Amino acid sequence: MIFIYYPLILLSILGYGFFASKKLLNIQSRNLGHIGIVGIFLLLLYSYGTTQFFPHNKTFNLITLMVGLCFFIFLFKKFDFPKKDILILFTIMFFMIFFILVGKNHDDFHYYHFPYILSLIEYPHPIGLGNLNLGFNTHSSIFLLSSLLYLPGIDYNLFHLYPVYINIFANFILLKLVLKKEILNKYIFVTFLSLASLILINIFFYRLGEYGTDRSAMVLTVLLFVNVLFFINRHDVKINGNLLKLFLILFTIIISLKVFYITTAILLLPLILYVYQKNKSIKLFFNLTLILCFILFCFVIFTNFINSGCLLFPEQKTCFFDFRWSATQDTVEYLRIHFENWAKAGSGSNYQNLNKEDYIVNFNWLNNWFDKYFFNKVSDFLLSLIFVALIFLLLFKRSKITKKTKRTYLFLFFLLFIIFLIWFTTHPSLRYGGYHLIFLLVFVPLSMLLEDFSRNIKNLEKKITILVTIILIIFVGRNINRLVKEYKINSYNPMITTNFPVNDSSFRLSKAIKNYIVNRNVCKKQSDECKKNIPSIEYIHKNRFIIIKK
C-alpha cells in the first residue's frame, strides 16, 4: 500500500499548492518545487486548525487526500508546466523510494514522535500533553503533518513520509537552479552553491531514519539561504512580491518544524528592506500571505502553550505556571539545563558526572566539548566538507581569475556568522542546527571564489551533469547498503513488508489516556489500573481531555 499512497500524497500536496497559489495567495510561479512548498504550508494551517476540534482519523484523512487530488486534477492544466519539469519531479520521486524504505526510525521516534502523532489521530489535541511525556513539550509541525497520513489499508506506516516530500521539493528547486543555463552563464556561484547543497541533502543526509524533527528544517534553511542569495544578486528582473511571499512561507515552515530556528529571521530583515527599497509599491504588510504566516506561527506558539504552559519551551520567561496543566518551574528549568548540557557534551555514556549548572556557563564546557564531541562528529563532518570542497576546486577552478565579479553577500554572510555564534554558545550540537550553518560558512565563500576562476572552463556543463549523476548513484548506493545492513541486524525485508517496526511501548501513552476513560468520562470506578497512572486526566468536552499535573 505504501507504493500506492506514496505518489498519491505527492499529487495531493501539489493540488493544495495549486489551490493556495492560484486562489488564495496569487503566487505566480511555474516551479513545481515552489508549488509543493506552498501546498505543505496550506496543509500545516489546515492540520493545526482542525486538530483542535477533530481527531485525524482515517475518514478525515481520506477526505483530505481526495480533496487535494481533486485540486490537482482541476487546476494542473492552468499552470502549464514544462513536460521536462514534470519528468524531473517524478524521477526524483522514483529514486526516493530507496529513501522511504526504513527498517529503523529515528531514536526519538518511539519515545515521543510516534505517540504524539497517535494521540492526534485518536483525539482532538489534548491539553497538557507535556505532563505525559517530557518530549511532548517540544512539539514539531512535522507531527501535525504526519497525523494526516493515517489512511485506510496502511494505518500508521506512513508517519515517517513528510520529510521525504520536503526533500523531493527541495531537490527539485535546487536541481532547477543547477541545470538552468541562464544561471550558469550569469550567476554561476548559485550553480556551485546549489550543487553543493544537493550533496549535503542527498549524501550527508541520506538516511531518513536520522531525520527526526531537525534535518527537514536544515534542508529548508539551506534552500532559503541559496534562494535569498540568488535573489539579492539579480539585476535582470523586476522586483515583485512573488519570491518574497515564498521566502516568508519557507521561513514560517522552518520555525514551525523547529522553533529554535527562529534566528533565521535575521536573514529576512535585509531581504525585506532590499525588496522594499527596489519596489515601494509592494505591500509588505496587510497581505494575505503574511497574515497566514502569522496565523501558522500563532498555531505553533499556541500548541506549545497548551502542551506545557510555555510559549517557547523551555524558556522560563515565556512560561505561565498558574494553569492546571502547566509544567512546573522546576521541570522547565531542569529541562533547559539538561538540553544545553547535552548539546555541550555534558551528558551521555562514559561522560563525566559534572555539575550541570556550572558546566554550561562561562565556557567551562569548551575543553570537554572538544574532547568528547568535536574530535568525533564535528571533525568528521568538517573533513568531509573539505574533501567535497577540494573536488569542487579540482573540477571548476582555473589557474587564473578570468573576470572579477562583484556580488552582494558579505553582509548576509556576516548575519550567518552571527547565527553560527548563537548556535555555538548555546546548543553546539550538529543536530541542533550545526550541519547547515557550517556547510554554508564553507561553501558560500567557496562558490564566490569559484565564480571568478571558472569563466569559460572546458566541459563545464558536462562536469556538472556527471557530478549530479554521481550524487544520485551515491545516494541510491548508500541506501541500498543501509537496507542490506538493516536486513542483517533487524531482519527488515522490504520485499516482504515495507512497514517499519513499532515497539509496543510506543503505544503506551495512547493507552494511558484510554485507561482513564470509561464511557468517555474520567475513571469513575477508580480501578487499580487507573490509579497507577500519573498525572490525572480530566474530560472537558466531546473526546477532548486535559492532562493535569499532580
C-alpha positions in Angstrom: 0.0 0.0 0.0 2.9 2.4 0.7 3.7 2.4 -3.1 0.1 3.4 -3.9 -0.2 6.1 -1.4 3.3 7.5 -1.9 2.6 9.1 -5.4 -1.0 10.0 -4.5 0.1 12.0 -1.4 2.6 13.9 -3.6 -0.1 14.8 -6.1 -2.4 15.8 -3.3 0.2 18.2 -1.8 0.7 19.7 -5.2 -3.1 20.1 -5.5 -3.2 22.1 -2.3 -0.3 24.1 -3.6 -2.1 24.8 -6.9 -5.2 26.0 -4.9 -3.2 28.2 -2.5 -1.1 29.7 -5.2 -3.9 30.4 -7.6 -6.9 31.1 -5.4 -5.6 32.4 -2.1 -2.1 33.9 -2.3 -1.7 34.9 -6.0 1.8 33.4 -6.3 2.8 33.4 -9.9 5.3 30.5 -10.1 5.7 27.7 -12.6 8.2 25.9 -10.4 6.7 22.6 -9.1 9.0 22.7 -6.1 7.6 26.1 -5.0 4.1 24.8 -5.5 4.9 21.8 -3.3 6.2 24.0 -0.5 3.1 26.2 -0.7 1.0 23.0 -0.5 2.8 21.9 2.6 2.3 25.4 4.1 -1.5 25.2 3.5 -1.7 21.6 4.9 0.1 22.8 8.0 -2.5 25.6 8.6 -5.3 23.0 7.9 -3.8 20.4 10.3 -3.2 22.8 13.2 -6.7 24.4 12.8 -8.6 21.1 12.6 -6.8 19.1 15.3 -8.3 21.4 17.9 -11.8 20.1 17.1 -11.4 16.7 15.3 -9.3 13.6 15.6 -7.3 13.0 12.4 -8.8 9.6 11.8 -8.9 7.5 8.6 -12.1 9.0 7.3 -11.0 12.6 7.9 -7.6 12.0 6.3 -9.0 10.2 3.3 -11.3 13.1 2.6 -8.2 15.5 3.0 -6.3 13.3 0.5 -9.2 13.2 -2.0 -9.8 17.0 -1.9 -6.1 17.6 -2.7 -6.3 15.1 -5.6 -9.3 17.0 -7.0 -7.5 20.3 -6.7 -4.6 18.7 -8.7 -6.9 17.4 -11.4 -8.9 20.6 -11.9 -6.0 23.1 -11.6 -3.0 21.4 -13.1 -3.6 22.5 -16.6 -4.0 26.1 -15.6 -0.3 26.3 -14.7 1.1 24.9 -18.0 4.3 23.3 -16.6 7.0 22.2 -19.0 6.9 18.4 -19.6 10.6 18.3 -18.7 9.9 19.6 -15.2 7.2 17.0 -14.6 9.6 14.3 -15.7 12.3 15.7 -13.3 9.9 15.7 -10.3 8.7 12.2 -10.8 12.2 10.9 -11.5 13.2 12.4 -8.1 10.2 10.8 -6.5 11.1 7.4 -8.1 14.7 7.4 -6.7 13.4 8.5 -3.3 11.8 5.0 -3.0 15.1 3.8 -1.7 14.9 6.6 0.9 11.4 5.8 2.2 12.1 2.1 3.0 13.1 2.3 6.7 13.9 -0.6 9.0 14.9 1.7 11.8 13.5 5.1 12.6 15.0 8.0 14.5 15.9 7.2 18.1 13.2 9.6 19.4 10.5 8.1 17.1 9.4 5.5 19.6 9.9 7.8 22.5 7.7 10.7 21.6 7.2 11.3 17.8 5.0 8.2 17.2 3.0 8.6 20.5 2.3 12.3 19.8 1.0 11.6 16.3 -1.0 8.7 17.6 -2.8 11.0 20.1 -3.8 13.3 17.3 -5.4 10.5 15.2 -7.4 9.3 18.2 -8.5 12.6 19.9 -8.8 16.3 19.3 -5.5 17.8 20.5 -5.4 17.1 24.3 -4.4 19.9 26.6 -1.3 19.4 28.8 0.3 16.6 26.8 3.7 17.6 28.2 2.6 16.1 31.5 2.5 12.6 30.0 5.9 12.8 28.3 8.7 15.4 28.6 9.3 15.1 24.8 5.8 16.4 24.1 6.8 19.8 25.4 8.9 20.3 22.3 6.4 19.5 19.6 7.2 19.9 15.8 4.8 20.7 13.0 6.1 17.5 11.3 3.8 15.7 13.8 0.8 17.7 12.7 1.5 16.9 9.0 2.2 13.2 9.8 -1.2 12.9 11.6 -2.8 13.5 8.1 -1.2 10.3 6.8 -3.2 7.8 8.9 -5.1 6.2 6.0 -7.1 3.1 5.2 -5.1 0.0 4.5 -1.8 1.4 5.8 -2.6 2.5 9.3 0.4 4.3 10.9 3.0 3.1 8.5 3.2 6.5 6.6 4.0 8.6 9.6 7.6 8.9 8.5 6.9 10.2 5.0 6.6 14.0 5.2 10.4 14.7 5.4 10.6 12.7 2.1 8.2 15.2 0.4 10.1 18.1 1.8 13.3 16.6 0.3 11.6 15.9 -3.1 10.6 19.6 -3.5 13.9 20.9 -2.2 15.8 18.6 -4.6 13.7 19.8 -7.5 14.2 23.5 -6.7 18.0 23.1 -6.3 18.3 20.9 -9.4 16.5 23.5 -11.5 19.0 26.1 -10.3 21.9 23.8 -11.2 20.6 22.9 -14.7 19.3 26.3 -15.8 21.7 27.8 -18.4 20.8 31.4 -17.7 22.1 30.9 -14.1 25.1 29.0 -15.3 26.0 31.9 -17.6 25.2 34.9 -15.3 25.2 33.6 -11.7 27.4 30.5 -11.7 28.0 31.0 -7.9 24.4 29.9 -7.5 25.1 26.8 -9.6 28.0 25.8 -7.4 26.2 26.5 -4.1 23.1 24.6 -5.3 25.2 21.7 -6.4 27.0 21.6 -3.0 23.5 21.7 -1.3 22.4 18.7 -3.3 25.5 16.9 -1.9 24.6 17.9 1.6 20.9 16.8 1.3 21.5 13.5 -0.6 24.9 12.3 0.6 25.3 13.6 4.1 21.6 13.4 4.9 20.9 10.1 3.1 19.3 8.2 5.9 15.6 9.0 6.6 16.0 7.3 10.0 18.2 10.1 11.2 15.9 13.0 10.3 13.8 13.4 13.4 12.5 17.0 13.6 15.7 18.7 12.8 17.0 17.8 9.4 14.0 18.9 7.4 14.3 22.3 9.0 18.0 22.3 8.0 17.2 21.3 4.4 14.7 24.2 4.1 17.1 26.7 5.7 19.8 25.8 3.1 17.2 26.2 0.4 16.1 29.6 1.8 19.6 30.9 2.0 20.5 29.8 -1.5 17.5 31.5 -3.0 17.9 34.7 -0.9 21.5 34.9 -2.0 20.4 34.5 -5.7 17.6 36.9 -5.3 19.6 39.9 -3.9 22.2 39.5 -6.7 19.7 39.5 -9.6 19.6 42.7 -11.6 17.9 41.5 -14.7 14.3 41.0 -13.3 11.7 43.4 -12.0 11.4 43.1 -8.2 7.9 41.7 -7.3 6.2 40.2 -4.3 6.2 36.5 -5.5 9.5 35.4 -4.2 9.1 37.4 -1.0 5.9 35.5 -0.4 7.7 32.2 -1.0 10.6 33.3 1.4 8.1 34.1 4.1 6.3 30.8 3.7 9.7 28.9 3.8 10.7 30.8 6.9 7.4 30.1 8.7 7.6 26.3 7.9 11.2 26.2 9.2 10.3 27.7 12.6 7.2 25.5 12.8 9.5 22.5 12.4 12.0 23.7 14.9 11.2 26.9 16.9 14.9 27.2 17.7 15.5 28.2 14.1 13.7 31.5 14.6 17.1 33.0 14.5 16.8 32.6 10.7 14.6 35.7 10.9 17.9 37.7 10.9 18.4 36.7 7.3 15.0 38.0 6.3 15.4 41.6 7.6 17.9 42.8 5.0 15.9 40.9 2.3 12.7 42.8 3.2 14.5 46.1 3.3 16.1 45.4 -0.1 12.8 44.5 -1.7 11.1 47.5 -0.3 13.8 49.8 -1.5 13.6 48.4 -5.0 9.9 48.5 -5.3 8.0 50.5 -2.6 4.6 49.6 -4.2 4.9 46.1 -2.8 2.7 45.6 0.2 5.0 44.2 2.9 2.2 44.2 5.5 -1.5 43.5 5.4 -1.2 41.0 2.6 -2.8 37.5 2.9 0.5 35.6 2.8 1.9 37.5 5.8 -1.3 37.1 7.7 -1.4 33.3 7.1 2.3 33.0 8.0 1.5 34.9 11.3 -1.5 32.6 11.9 0.7 29.5 11.5 3.3 30.9 13.8 0.5 31.6 16.4 -0.7 28.0 16.0 2.8 26.8 16.8 3.1 29.0 19.9 -0.5 28.1 21.0 0.3 24.4 20.7 3.4 24.9 22.8 1.3 26.7 25.3 -1.4 24.0 25.6 1.2 21.3 25.9 3.4 22.9 28.6 2.1 26.3 29.6 5.1 27.8 27.8 5.1 29.8 24.6 8.8 28.9 23.8 9.6 25.8 25.9 11.9 25.7 27.9 12.5 29.4 28.2 11.1 30.3 31.6 10.3 33.9 30.7 7.7 32.7 28.2 6.0 30.3 30.7 2.8 30.6 32.7 2.9 28.3 35.7 -0.6 29.0 37.1 -2.6 26.9 34.6 -3.7 23.5 35.8 -1.8 21.7 33.0 1.4 23.9 33.1 4.7 22.3 33.7 6.3 23.2 37.0 9.0 25.8 37.2 11.5 23.2 38.4 10.7 21.0 35.4 11.2 23.8 32.9 14.5 24.8 34.5 15.7 21.2 34.7 15.0 20.6 31.0 16.6 23.9 30.0 19.8 22.9 31.7 19.5 19.3 30.5 19.1 20.3 26.8 22.0 22.8 27.0 24.2 20.4 28.9 23.5 17.6 26.4 24.3 19.8 23.5 27.6 20.9 25.1 28.6 17.2 25.6 28.0 17.2 29.3 25.7 14.1 29.2 25.9 10.7 27.6 27.5 7.3 28.1 31.1 7.4 29.6 30.8 11.1 30.2 31.9 12.8 33.4 29.4 13.4 36.1 29.7 17.2 36.3 27.6 19.9 37.9 25.4 20.8 35.0 24.7 24.4 36.1 28.4 25.2 36.5 29.3 23.2 33.4 27.2 25.1 30.9 28.3 28.6 31.8 31.4 30.7 31.1 32.8 28.2 28.5 33.5 25.7 31.3 32.2 23.1 28.8 34.6 24.0 25.9 37.5 21.6 26.7 35.2 18.7 27.3 33.2 19.5 24.2 36.3 19.4 22.0 37.4 16.2 23.6 34.1 14.3 23.5 32.2 15.9 20.6 34.4 17.9 18.2 37.1 15.2 17.7 34.4 12.8 16.6 31.3 14.1 14.9 32.3 17.7 14.1 35.8 16.9 12.9 34.5 14.1 10.7 31.9 16.4 9.2 34.5 19.2 8.6 36.9 16.7 6.9 34.0 15.5 4.6 33.2 19.1 3.7 36.9 19.9 3.0 37.0 16.8 0.7 34.0 18.0 -1.2 35.5 21.5 -1.5 38.7 20.0 -2.9 36.7 18.1 -5.5 35.0 21.4 -6.5 38.4 23.2 -6.7 39.8 20.4 -8.9 36.8 20.4 -11.3 35.9 24.1 -11.5 38.9 26.2 -10.7 41.2 27.6 -13.4 44.7 28.8 -12.8 43.9 32.5 -13.2 41.0 34.8 -12.4 39.2 35.4 -15.7 36.8 38.1 -14.5 36.2 39.6 -11.1 32.5 39.7 -10.3 31.1 42.0 -7.6 28.5 40.1 -5.6 26.3 41.1 -2.7 26.9 38.6 0.0 29.2 39.9 2.7 26.5 41.4 4.9 24.4 38.2 4.6 27.5 36.1 5.4 28.1 38.3 8.5 24.5 37.6 9.6 25.1 33.9 9.0 28.2 34.1 11.2 26.1 35.7 14.0 23.6 32.9 13.8 26.5 30.4 14.0 27.9 32.2 17.1 24.4 32.0 18.8 24.3 28.2 18.0 27.9 27.6 19.2 27.4 29.4 22.5 24.0 27.9 23.4 23.5 24.5 21.7 26.6 23.4 19.8 25.3 20.1 18.6 25.2 19.4 14.9 21.7 18.1 15.1 20.5 21.4 16.7 21.5 23.3 13.6 25.2 22.9 13.2 25.2 20.9 9.9 23.7 23.6 7.7 25.5 26.5 9.4 29.0 25.0 9.0 28.1 23.9 5.4 27.1 27.4 4.4 30.1 29.1 6.1 32.3 26.9 4.0 30.5 26.8 0.6 29.2 30.4 0.3 32.7 32.0 0.1 34.0 29.0 -2.0 31.2 29.4 -4.5 32.0 33.1 -4.8 35.7 32.3 -5.3 35.0 29.6 -7.9 32.8 32.1 -9.9 35.9 34.3 -10.5 38.1 31.3 -11.5 35.6 29.3 -13.7 34.8 31.5 -16.7 35.0 29.6 -20.0 36.1 26.5 -18.3 36.1 23.5 -20.6 33.2 20.9 -20.5 31.6 22.8 -17.6 28.1 21.6 -18.2 29.4 18.0 -18.8 31.2 18.1 -15.4 28.1 19.3 -13.6 26.0 16.6 -15.2 28.5 14.0 -14.2 28.6 15.3 -10.7 24.8 15.2 -10.4 24.8 11.6 -11.7 27.5 10.7 -9.1 25.3 12.2 -6.3 22.4 10.1 -7.5 24.5 6.9 -7.6 26.0 7.5 -4.1 22.5 8.3 -2.7 21.0 5.1 -4.1 24.1 3.0 -3.3 24.3 4.2 0.3 20.6 3.5 0.9 20.8 0.0 -0.6 23.8 -0.7 1.6 21.8 0.6 4.6 18.9 -1.7 3.7 21.2 -4.7 3.5 22.6 -3.9 7.0 19.1 -3.4 8.3 18.1 -6.8 6.9 21.1 -8.4 8.7 20.6 -6.6 12.0 16.8 -6.1 12.2 15.6 -8.7 9.7 13.9 -5.9 7.8 13.0 -7.1 4.3 11.2 -4.5 2.1 10.4 -7.2 -0.4 8.1 -8.9 2.2 6.9 -5.9 4.1 7.6 -2.1 3.7 6.2 -1.4 7.2 8.7 -0.1 9.8 8.7 -1.9 13.2 7.0 -0.2 16.1 7.6 -1.2 19.7 4.7 -1.9 21.9 6.0 0.8 24.3 5.2 3.3 21.6 1.5 2.9 22.2 1.8 3.3 26.0 0.8 7.0 26.1 -2.3 6.5 24.0 -3.2 3.5 26.2 -2.6 5.7 29.3 -5.3 8.1 28.1 -7.6 5.2 27.4 -7.1 3.7 30.8 -8.7 6.8 32.3 -11.7 6.8 30.1 -14.9 4.9 31.0 -17.8 5.7 28.6 -16.0 8.9 27.6 -15.6 10.1 31.2 -13.0 10.2 33.9 -12.2 6.9 35.6 -15.3 6.9 37.8 -14.6 3.4 39.1 -11.1 4.4 40.2 -9.7 0.9 39.3 -6.2 -0.1 40.3 -5.1 0.4 36.7 -6.5 3.9 36.7 -4.7 4.8 40.0 -1.4 3.7 38.7 -1.3 6.4 36.0 0.2 9.8 36.8 -0.8 12.5 36.1 -4.6 12.6 36.1 -6.8 13.3 33.1 -10.0 15.3 33.1 -12.7 15.1 30.4 -13.7 18.6 29.2 -15.9 18.1 26.2 -16.5 15.5 23.4 -13.3 13.5 23.1 -11.2 16.3 24.5 -9.1 15.9 27.6 -6.9 17.9 29.8 -3.9 16.2 31.3 -3.2 17.7 34.8 0.0 17.6 36.7 0.0 16.4 40.3 
